[in-house]
């Protein structure tokens, strides 16, 4: 992928360089309605490429920062959910133990009642 990116950049720069060499005249840039600047076409292209590359870099940096923030939020949510799952598992184990204890008590009560019935008969 890096080679493909390099080739795209190389071909683009080569095309712009050849275009600049063929068009060597001065041009007039209107930055504001009142101000005009006479510059060589090659200089204007290099400045425009620099501004474009800077804006693209800033955009990529912004996207990376945004992605990292989302990833951090997701990690935080995962930790929270894992903690909730552990608490629910612990709660379930406690309830299972209570249920088992109640079953044991019920069985003991039933056996005591049977013994009392046998004694009475």
Residue pairs with C-beta under 8 A, 6 or more apart in sequence:
16 45
16 49
19 45
20 41
20 42
20 45
21 42
23 41
24 40
24 41
24 42
25 41
26 38
26 39
26 40
26 41
27 38
27 39
27 40
27 41
27 44
28 36
28 37
28 38
29 36
29 37
29 38
29 39
29 44
30 36
31 37
